Amino acid sequence: MSSTAFRDLLEARAHAANISIDAEALGRLETYFRLLSHWNKRINLTSLPLEPLTERAVDRLFIEPLVAAPLIAASASVWFDLGSGGGSPAFPLQIVRPISRLNLVESRDRKAAFLREVIRALGLAGAEVRAIRIEALADDDDNEGAADLVTVRAVRMSATLFSQLDRLLKVGGQAVLFGAAPQKLDAPRGLDIQYVEPSLVVLRRVLI
């Protein structure tokens, strides 16, 4: 896909979602896409079609994170992206809404190597890959109440996940769930639902 074709498609989908993308962000999003497409030929980073790139793939990989960006609290400074895999939502969100400490949690070595390559290519200061399982991350006492923001994509909503979110988040911290089914979401006491739309749910940890 040519640079012009990628940018035209991304801008068209952004316009449909009432989002504007400046030229610098557009260039960095394209850099991420090029790396994702290249690495996806060797390892399974996403099942979404990249060659040719479809509207559905653009919406899932880019538009959903950009829609979430304005919902993130201005004070957020510590972020855990759980099961980072192919790098979305983390990289598109970080490009348009930078947070000073981004922890990409990915236990699989080859996917972790991909994430490190994107960090290097985009020059994302303050971003690092944590090669650890989500369960081990949440069980580490050093991470208890450390996060202003936790993001996670395409996981089954479960008591285990909510327990992990509750442990990682500060009071007032947010969790953004991509791919969640809102009609099936039953957040436990202590996690208030702030925002819901198809495939996107924002929770806030409250003091109880």
N, C-alpha and C positions, 0 to 999 in steps of 0.2 A: 504494500500500500504506500502510495506517495505521501510526502509530508503534507501537501495541499489537501489530498483526499482525507487524511486522518483529521486534520484540523477542521476542515469543513464539516465532517460528520460529528465531531465532538462539539463544535460550536452550534450546530443545528439541534442536537439533543439538549444542550445547555439552554438554548433559547426556548425550547419547548417546556423546560422546567423553570423558566424565569430566572436563570442564573447567568451572570456575566463572568467571563474569564479573561484576565488581562494577558497581554502578549508574553510576558515573562513566565507566568504560570502555564500558559499554553505550550511553550517550548519545553518546560520541565516535564509536563505531563506526557508529551510526545517522547521524550528521552526514556521515561519509565516504560511507556508502551513498547518501544523498540526493544528494550532489554527483556521485558516480559515475553514478547513474541519470539525472540531469539532463544531464550532459555527454555521456553515451553516446548520447543522441538526436541529437547533432550530429556527433560524431566517434566512430570505432570504438575504444573503449577496451577492451571485452571482448566476446567472442562468447557469453558465458554469459547465459542469460535473466534479466533483472532485472525485467521487467514482464509477467507476474507473476514474482516471485522464487521460484526453485525450491530444493529441498533441495540439489541438486547444486551450484548456484551458491553457496549459503551455505557449503557444505563447502569448495569450492575457494577462495573469496575470503576467508573468515573463519576457518573451523575449522582448515584446514591451518596458517596462520601461528600460531594460538593453540596448536596442538599443538607447534610448533617452539619457542615462547617459552622453556620451561623448559630446553631443550637448549643455549641460548646461554650461553657462559661469563660469569660475573659480572664479569670484568675487561674485557669488550669495551667499547671507547669510540669506535672509528672503523669505520664501516660503509659499504660500497658496495653499493647495490642496482642490479643491472645490467639495463638494458632495462625501466625502471620502468613505462612504459605506463599502465595503469589504476590503479596504486598498490597492488596486492596482489602479494606479501605485505608490502610495506614498511609501509604505514600501520597495518593491524591489529597487526602485530608491534611497531611503535614505540609504539602506544597502550598495550599491556599489558606491554611490556618495553623501556622507553625506553633509548636509547643516545645519548650526548652529541653525536656527530657523525654524522649520517645524510646520505649523498651519494646522491641519486636520479639515476641516469645514464640520460638519455633524450634522444636526438638529434632527435626530431621535434618541431617547434615547438608544434603545437597540444596534443600530449600533455604537453609540458613546461609549457605554460600551465595546464593542468588540475592538474598536480601542485603548482604554485605556489599555486593557489587553495585546494587542500586544506591545504597548509602554513599558509596565512594563516588559514583558517577554524578549524583545530584549534589554532592558536597553538604550532606545533612549533618551539620554539627549538632552534637547532643543526642544523636540517634545511635542505638546499639542493638545488636542481636543478642538475646538471651537464649542460649541453646539448652533449654530445660523444658521438661513437661509442665503443662499448666498446673497439674495437681501438686507438683513439687514447688512450683513458684508460690502458689497460694498457701502451702503449708509452712513456708519459710517465715519465721517470726519477723525478720527484717522487712518484709513486704506488707505486714499487717497495717492497714490504715494508711498506706503510703501513696495511693493513687488518687489524683484529681479526676482522672478519666480512664475508663477501661472500654475497649472496643473488641467486638468479636463478631465473626461472620459465619453464617450457614451452620449453626450448631443447633442441636435439639435443646429446647428449653427444659431444664430439669432442676430438681432440688439441689443437685450437686453444683450446677453452674451458678445458681443464685447464692449458694453458700460461699462459693469462691469470690463472687462479686462483692458480697457483703464483707468478706474478710479483707479484700484488697483495697476497697474504697474508703477514703476519708469520709467523715460526716460532711454532707454537702457535695460529695463527689458524684460524677455521672458515669453511667454505663450506656453505651450506644450499641444496640443489637441489630445487626444487618441480616436480613433474610428471615427475621422472626415472623411468626404468624400471630398478629395481634389478637385475633379472636380466640386463640388458644393460650394466650398469655395470662398466667395467674401469678403475679409477682407477690412474694411473701411480705409480711409485715417488715417495715424498715427500708423497703425499696419502693418509692413512689413513682408511678408512671407520669412523666412530664409531657411526652409527645408521642403520638402514634400515627403512622400512615402505613400503607402496604409495604412490607419488607423493611420497615425502619421503626424502631422503638427506642425511646430515650428514658432511662430510669435515673432517679436521684436517691442517694442514700440519705436517710433522715435519722435523727436521733430519736430512739424510742426507749 
